[in-house]
Amino acid sequence: MIILSVDYGDARTGIAVCDKMQILASPVTVIHESYEPKVIAKIKEIISEKKPELIVVGLPVNLMYKALKNELGIDLNSLKG
């Protein structure tokens, strides 16, 4: 199963993908963008290219493991094709 991970942040968003055997995760890109529609458009491009079966979105936390925001700040439904 190909898994795509999204490390969403206010200034940049990291994208990684694992191999089909789920042994090795490799970085794909860092999106240096804070404008949400552009970030989502780029994530959609990567989803179309990599065709993951599962997408994992990281929750930003501080060093005390408290969420930095009450919610992610983006509408995950907007990533659906």
NULO-73300 format. One record per atom (N, C-alpha, C, O): residue number from 1; y, x, z. Coordinates in steps of 0.2 Angstrom, whole numbers, plus 5000, padded with zeros to 4 digits. Last residue first. Layout:
<recs>
+-----+------+------+------+
! seq !    v !    u !    w !
+-----+------+------+------+
! NUM !    Y !    X !    Z !
...
+-----+------+------+------+
</recs>
This chain:
<recs>
+-----+------+------+------+
! seq !    v !    u !    w !
+-----+------+------+------+
!  81 ! 5072 ! 4947 ! 4974 !
!  81 ! 5073 ! 4946 ! 4967 !
!  81 ! 5074 ! 4939 ! 4965 !
!  81 ! 5075 ! 4938 ! 4959 !
!  80 ! 5080 ! 4949 ! 4990 !
!  80 ! 5075 ! 4946 ! 4986 !
!  80 ! 5077 ! 4945 ! 4979 !
!  80 ! 5082 ! 4944 ! 4977 !
!  79 ! 5091 ! 4953 ! 4997 !
!  79 ! 5087 ! 4958 ! 4993 !
!  79 ! 5081 ! 4955 ! 4989 !
!  79 ! 5078 ! 4959 ! 4985 !
!  78 ! 5096 ! 4943 ! 5004 !
!  78 ! 5100 ! 4945 ! 4997 !
!  78 ! 5096 ! 4950 ! 4994 !
!  78 ! 5097 ! 4951 ! 4988 !
!  77 ! 5089 ! 4942 ! 5015 !
!  77 ! 5087 ! 4938 ! 5010 !
!  77 ! 5090 ! 4939 ! 5003 !
!  77 ! 5088 ! 4938 ! 4998 !
!  76 ! 5097 ! 4950 ! 5024 !
!  76 ! 5091 ! 4953 ! 5021 !
!  76 ! 5088 ! 4949 ! 5015 !
!  76 ! 5084 ! 4951 ! 5011 !
!  75 ! 5113 ! 4953 ! 5025 !
!  75 ! 5108 ! 4947 ! 5024 !
!  75 ! 5102 ! 4950 ! 5020 !
!  75 ! 5102 ! 4951 ! 5014 !
!  74 ! 5118 ! 4964 ! 5037 !
!  74 ! 5117 ! 4962 ! 5030 !
!  74 ! 5112 ! 4956 ! 5030 !
!  74 ! 5108 ! 4956 ! 5035 !
!  73 ! 5119 ! 4966 ! 5051 !
!  73 ! 5125 ! 4966 ! 5047 !
!  73 ! 5124 ! 4964 ! 5040 !
!  73 ! 5129 ! 4964 ! 5036 !
!  72 ! 5109 ! 4966 ! 5060 !
!  72 ! 5109 ! 4971 ! 5056 !
!  72 ! 5116 ! 4972 ! 5052 !
!  72 ! 5118 ! 4977 ! 5050 !
!  71 ! 5116 ! 4961 ! 5076 !
!  71 ! 5112 ! 4960 ! 5070 !
!  71 ! 5113 ! 4966 ! 5066 !
!  71 ! 5117 ! 4970 ! 5067 !
!  70 ! 5123 ! 4967 ! 5086 !
!  70 ! 5118 ! 4961 ! 5088 !
!  70 ! 5114 ! 4960 ! 5082 !
!  70 ! 5108 ! 4957 ! 5083 !
!  69 ! 5122 ! 4985 ! 5085 !
!  69 ! 5125 ! 4978 ! 5083 !
!  69 ! 5120 ! 4973 ! 5086 !
!  69 ! 5114 ! 4974 ! 5086 !
!  68 ! 5115 ! 4994 ! 5091 !
!  68 ! 5122 ! 4996 ! 5090 !
!  68 ! 5125 ! 4990 ! 5088 !
!  68 ! 5131 ! 4989 ! 5089 !
!  67 ! 5103 ! 4991 ! 5104 !
!  67 ! 5105 ! 4990 ! 5097 !
!  67 ! 5113 ! 4991 ! 5097 !
!  67 ! 5116 ! 4989 ! 5101 !
!  66 ! 5098 ! 5005 ! 5114 !
!  66 ! 5101 ! 4998 ! 5114 !
!  66 ! 5104 ! 4997 ! 5107 !
!  66 ! 5106 ! 5002 ! 5104 !
!  65 ! 5093 ! 5017 ! 5117 !
!  65 ! 5089 ! 5012 ! 5114 !
!  65 ! 5091 ! 5005 ! 5114 !
!  65 ! 5088 ! 5000 ! 5115 !
!  64 ! 5101 ! 5027 ! 5121 !
!  64 ! 5099 ! 5023 ! 5127 !
!  64 ! 5094 ! 5017 ! 5124 !
!  64 ! 5092 ! 5013 ! 5128 !
!  63 ! 5106 ! 5032 ! 5109 !
!  63 ! 5102 ! 5036 ! 5113 !
!  63 ! 5098 ! 5032 ! 5119 !
!  63 ! 5093 ! 5034 ! 5122 !
!  62 ! 5106 ! 5016 ! 5099 !
!  62 ! 5109 ! 5023 ! 5102 !
!  62 ! 5104 ! 5026 ! 5106 !
!  62 ! 5098 ! 5024 ! 5106 !
!  61 ! 5100 ! 5010 ! 5084 !
!  61 ! 5100 ! 5010 ! 5091 !
!  61 ! 5104 ! 5017 ! 5093 !
!  61 ! 5104 ! 5022 ! 5090 !
!  60 ! 5097 ! 5000 ! 5070 !
!  60 ! 5101 ! 5006 ! 5073 !
!  60 ! 5101 ! 5005 ! 5080 !
!  60 ! 5103 ! 5000 ! 5083 !
!  59 ! 5081 ! 4997 ! 5064 !
!  59 ! 5086 ! 4994 ! 5068 !
!  59 ! 5090 ! 5000 ! 5071 !
!  59 ! 5088 ! 5004 ! 5075 !
!  58 ! 5075 ! 4998 ! 5047 !
!  58 ! 5076 ! 5001 ! 5054 !
!  58 ! 5082 ! 4998 ! 5057 !
!  58 ! 5087 ! 4996 ! 5054 !
!  57 ! 5064 ! 4989 ! 5038 !
!  57 ! 5071 ! 4990 ! 5039 !
!  57 ! 5072 ! 4993 ! 5046 !
!  57 ! 5070 ! 4989 ! 5051 !
!  56 ! 5052 ! 4990 ! 5026 !
!  56 ! 5053 ! 4991 ! 5033 !
!  56 ! 5060 ! 4993 ! 5034 !
!  56 ! 5063 ! 4998 ! 5031 !
!  55 ! 5043 ! 4981 ! 5014 !
!  55 ! 5049 ! 4984 ! 5016 !
!  55 ! 5050 ! 4984 ! 5023 !
!  55 ! 5050 ! 4979 ! 5026 !
!  54 ! 5028 ! 4982 ! 5004 !
!  54 ! 5031 ! 4980 ! 5011 !
!  54 ! 5038 ! 4984 ! 5011 !
!  54 ! 5038 ! 4990 ! 5009 !
!  53 ! 5025 ! 4985 ! 4992 !
!  53 ! 5022 ! 4979 ! 4994 !
!  53 ! 5025 ! 4977 ! 5001 !
!  53 ! 5024 ! 4972 ! 5003 !
!  52 ! 5038 ! 4991 ! 4980 !
!  52 ! 5034 ! 4992 ! 4986 !
!  52 ! 5031 ! 4985 ! 4988 !
!  52 ! 5033 ! 4980 ! 4986 !
!  51 ! 5043 ! 4997 ! 4967 !
!  51 ! 5038 ! 4991 ! 4968 !
!  51 ! 5034 ! 4991 ! 4974 !
!  51 ! 5028 ! 4991 ! 4974 !
!  50 ! 5052 ! 5006 ! 4963 !
!  50 ! 5046 ! 5008 ! 4967 !
!  50 ! 5041 ! 5003 ! 4968 !
!  50 ! 5035 ! 5004 ! 4969 !
!  49 ! 5061 ! 4999 ! 4955 !
!  49 ! 5058 ! 5005 ! 4952 !
!  49 ! 5051 ! 5007 ! 4956 !
!  49 ! 5046 ! 5008 ! 4953 !
!  48 ! 5065 ! 4988 ! 4963 !
!  48 ! 5062 ! 4987 ! 4956 !
!  48 ! 5058 ! 4993 ! 4953 !
!  48 ! 5053 ! 4992 ! 4950 !
!  47 ! 5070 ! 4995 ! 4974 !
!  47 ! 5064 ! 4991 ! 4974 !
!  47 ! 5061 ! 4989 ! 4968 !
!  47 ! 5055 ! 4989 ! 4967 !
!  46 ! 5081 ! 5001 ! 4968 !
!  46 ! 5075 ! 5006 ! 4970 !
!  46 ! 5069 ! 5001 ! 4971 !
!  46 ! 5063 ! 5004 ! 4970 !
!  45 ! 5089 ! 4990 ! 4965 !
!  45 ! 5086 ! 4995 ! 4960 !
!  45 ! 5080 ! 4999 ! 4962 !
!  45 ! 5076 ! 5000 ! 4958 !
!  44 ! 5091 ! 4986 ! 4978 !
!  44 ! 5087 ! 4981 ! 4973 !
!  44 ! 5085 ! 4986 ! 4967 !
!  44 ! 5079 ! 4985 ! 4965 !
!  43 ! 5099 ! 4996 ! 4983 !
!  43 ! 5092 ! 4995 ! 4986 !
!  43 ! 5088 ! 4991 ! 4981 !
!  43 ! 5082 ! 4992 ! 4980 !
!  42 ! 5110 ! 4994 ! 4975 !
!  42 ! 5106 ! 5000 ! 4974 !
!  42 ! 5099 ! 4999 ! 4977 !
!  42 ! 5094 ! 5002 ! 4974 !
!  41 ! 5114 ! 4981 ! 4980 !
!  41 ! 5113 ! 4982 ! 4972 !
!  41 ! 5108 ! 4989 ! 4971 !
!  41 ! 5104 ! 4988 ! 4968 !
!  40 ! 5117 ! 4984 ! 4993 !
!  40 ! 5112 ! 4980 ! 4991 !
!  40 ! 5109 ! 4980 ! 4984 !
!  40 ! 5103 ! 4980 ! 4982 !
!  39 ! 5128 ! 4993 ! 4991 !
!  39 ! 5122 ! 4995 ! 4995 !
!  39 ! 5116 ! 4991 ! 4993 !
!  39 ! 5111 ! 4993 ! 4991 !
!  38 ! 5137 ! 4984 ! 4985 !
!  38 ! 5135 ! 4990 ! 4982 !
!  38 ! 5128 ! 4993 ! 4985 !
!  38 ! 5124 ! 4995 ! 4981 !
!  37 ! 5139 ! 4974 ! 4995 !
!  37 ! 5136 ! 4972 ! 4989 !
!  37 ! 5134 ! 4978 ! 4985 !
!  37 ! 5129 ! 4978 ! 4981 !
!  36 ! 5145 ! 4983 ! 5006 !
!  36 ! 5138 ! 4980 ! 5007 !
!  36 ! 5135 ! 4978 ! 5000 !
!  36 ! 5129 ! 4979 ! 4998 !
!  35 ! 5151 ! 4998 ! 5006 !
!  35 ! 5152 ! 4992 ! 5003 !
!  35 ! 5146 ! 4988 ! 5002 !
!  35 ! 5142 ! 4990 ! 4998 !
!  34 ! 5148 ! 5011 ! 5009 !
!  34 ! 5148 ! 5006 ! 5015 !
!  34 ! 5149 ! 4999 ! 5012 !
!  34 ! 5149 ! 4995 ! 5016 !
!  33 ! 5137 ! 5024 ! 5003 !
!  33 ! 5142 ! 5019 ! 5002 !
!  33 ! 5142 ! 5014 ! 5008 !
!  33 ! 5137 ! 5013 ! 5012 !
!  32 ! 5127 ! 5034 ! 4999 !
!  32 ! 5133 ! 5035 ! 5002 !
!  32 ! 5138 ! 5030 ! 5000 !
!  32 ! 5143 ! 5031 ! 4996 !
!  31 ! 5110 ! 5033 ! 5001 !
!  31 ! 5116 ! 5029 ! 4998 !
!  31 ! 5122 ! 5030 ! 5002 !
!  31 ! 5123 ! 5028 ! 5007 !
!  30 ! 5099 ! 5045 ! 4998 !
!  30 ! 5104 ! 5042 ! 5003 !
!  30 ! 5109 ! 5039 ! 4999 !
!  30 ! 5112 ! 5042 ! 4994 !
!  29 ! 5082 ! 5043 ! 4993 !
!  29 ! 5089 ! 5045 ! 4992 !
!  29 ! 5093 ! 5043 ! 4998 !
!  29 ! 5090 ! 5040 ! 5002 !
!  28 ! 5068 ! 5046 ! 4997 !
!  28 ! 5070 ! 5044 ! 4990 !
!  28 ! 5077 ! 5046 ! 4988 !
!  28 ! 5079 ! 5049 ! 4983 !
!  27 ! 5057 ! 5056 ! 5006 !
!  27 ! 5064 ! 5053 ! 5005 !
!  27 ! 5065 ! 5052 ! 4998 !
!  27 ! 5063 ! 5055 ! 4993 !
!  26 ! 5040 ! 5051 ! 5009 !
!  26 ! 5045 ! 5055 ! 5006 !
!  26 ! 5052 ! 5052 ! 5005 !
!  26 ! 5052 ! 5046 ! 5004 !
!  25 ! 5026 ! 5050 ! 5019 !
!  25 ! 5032 ! 5047 ! 5017 !
!  25 ! 5037 ! 5052 ! 5015 !
!  25 ! 5038 ! 5058 ! 5018 !
!  24 ! 5009 ! 5050 ! 5018 !
!  24 ! 5015 ! 5054 ! 5017 !
!  24 ! 5021 ! 5050 ! 5015 !
!  24 ! 5021 ! 5047 ! 5010 !
!  23 ! 4999 ! 5041 ! 5019 !
!  23 ! 4998 ! 5047 ! 5022 !
!  23 ! 5005 ! 5051 ! 5023 !
!  23 ! 5006 ! 5053 ! 5028 !
!  22 ! 4996 ! 5029 ! 5012 !
!  22 ! 5000 ! 5029 ! 5018 !
!  22 ! 4999 ! 5035 ! 5022 !
!  22 ! 4999 ! 5034 ! 5028 !
!  21 ! 4991 ! 5029 ! 4999 !
!  21 ! 4986 ! 5030 ! 5005 !
!  21 ! 4990 ! 5030 ! 5012 !
!  21 ! 4986 ! 5030 ! 5017 !
!  20 ! 5003 ! 5028 ! 4991 !
!  20 ! 4998 ! 5022 ! 4992 !
!  20 ! 4993 ! 5023 ! 4997 !
!  20 ! 4991 ! 5018 ! 5000 !
!  19 ! 5016 ! 5036 ! 5001 !
!  19 ! 5011 ! 5035 ! 4995 !
!  19 ! 5007 ! 5029 ! 4996 !
!  19 ! 5007 ! 5026 ! 5002 !
!  18 ! 5032 ! 5029 ! 5006 !
!  18 ! 5026 ! 5032 ! 5007 !
!  18 ! 5021 ! 5031 ! 5001 !
!  18 ! 5022 ! 5027 ! 4997 !
!  17 ! 5050 ! 5032 ! 5005 !
!  17 ! 5044 ! 5028 ! 5002 !
!  17 ! 5037 ! 5032 ! 5004 !
!  17 ! 5037 ! 5038 ! 5004 !
!  16 ! 5066 ! 5029 ! 5010 !
!  16 ! 5060 ! 5033 ! 5010 !
!  16 ! 5055 ! 5029 ! 5007 !
!  16 ! 5055 ! 5023 ! 5008 !
!  15 ! 5084 ! 5030 ! 5011 !
!  15 ! 5078 ! 5026 ! 5008 !
!  15 ! 5072 ! 5031 ! 5008 !
!  15 ! 5073 ! 5037 ! 5006 !
!  14 ! 5098 ! 5027 ! 5021 !
!  14 ! 5093 ! 5031 ! 5019 !
!  14 ! 5087 ! 5027 ! 5017 !
!  14 ! 5085 ! 5022 ! 5020 !
!  13 ! 5115 ! 5024 ! 5019 !
!  13 ! 5109 ! 5021 ! 5020 !
!  13 ! 5103 ! 5026 ! 5017 !
!  13 ! 5104 ! 5027 ! 5011 !
!  12 ! 5131 ! 5026 ! 5028 !
!  12 ! 5126 ! 5028 ! 5023 !
!  12 ! 5119 ! 5025 ! 5024 !
!  12 ! 5118 ! 5023 ! 5030 !
!  11 ! 5140 ! 5020 ! 5036 !
!  11 ! 5142 ! 5024 ! 5031 !
!  11 ! 5137 ! 5026 ! 5026 !
!  11 ! 5139 ! 5028 ! 5020 !
!  10 ! 5131 ! 5011 ! 5043 !
!  10 ! 5138 ! 5009 ! 5041 !
!  10 ! 5141 ! 5013 ! 5036 !
!  10 ! 5144 ! 5011 ! 5031 !
!   9 ! 5114 ! 5010 ! 5038 !
!   9 ! 5120 ! 5012 ! 5042 !
!   9 ! 5126 ! 5010 ! 5039 !
!   9 ! 5127 ! 5008 ! 5034 !
!   8 ! 5097 ! 5008 ! 5037 !
!   8 ! 5103 ! 5005 ! 5036 !
!   8 ! 5108 ! 5008 ! 5041 !
!   8 ! 5107 ! 5008 ! 5047 !
!   7 ! 5084 ! 5014 ! 5031 !
!   7 ! 5088 ! 5016 ! 5037 !
!   7 ! 5095 ! 5014 ! 5036 !
!   7 ! 5099 ! 5018 ! 5034 !
!   6 ! 5070 ! 5007 ! 5024 !
!   6 ! 5077 ! 5007 ! 5024 !
!   6 ! 5080 ! 5009 ! 5030 !
!   6 ! 5079 ! 5005 ! 5035 !
!   5 ! 5055 ! 5011 ! 5016 !
!   5 ! 5059 ! 5011 ! 5022 !
!   5 ! 5066 ! 5011 ! 5021 !
!   5 ! 5068 ! 5015 ! 5017 !
!   4 ! 5041 ! 5004 ! 5008 !
!   4 ! 5048 ! 5007 ! 5007 !
!   4 ! 5052 ! 5006 ! 5013 !
!   4 ! 5052 ! 5001 ! 5016 !
!   3 ! 5025 ! 5007 ! 5004 !
!   3 ! 5030 ! 5005 ! 5009 !
!   3 ! 5036 ! 5008 ! 5008 !
!   3 ! 5037 ! 5014 ! 5008 !
!   2 ! 5011 ! 5003 ! 4995 !
!   2 ! 5017 ! 5007 ! 4995 !
!   2 ! 5022 ! 5003 ! 5000 !
!   2 ! 5023 ! 4997 ! 4999 !
!   1 ! 4994 ! 5004 ! 5000 !
!   1 ! 5000 ! 5000 ! 5000 !
!   1 ! 5006 ! 5004 ! 5000 !
!   1 ! 5007 ! 5009 ! 5004 !
+-----+------+------+------+
</recs>
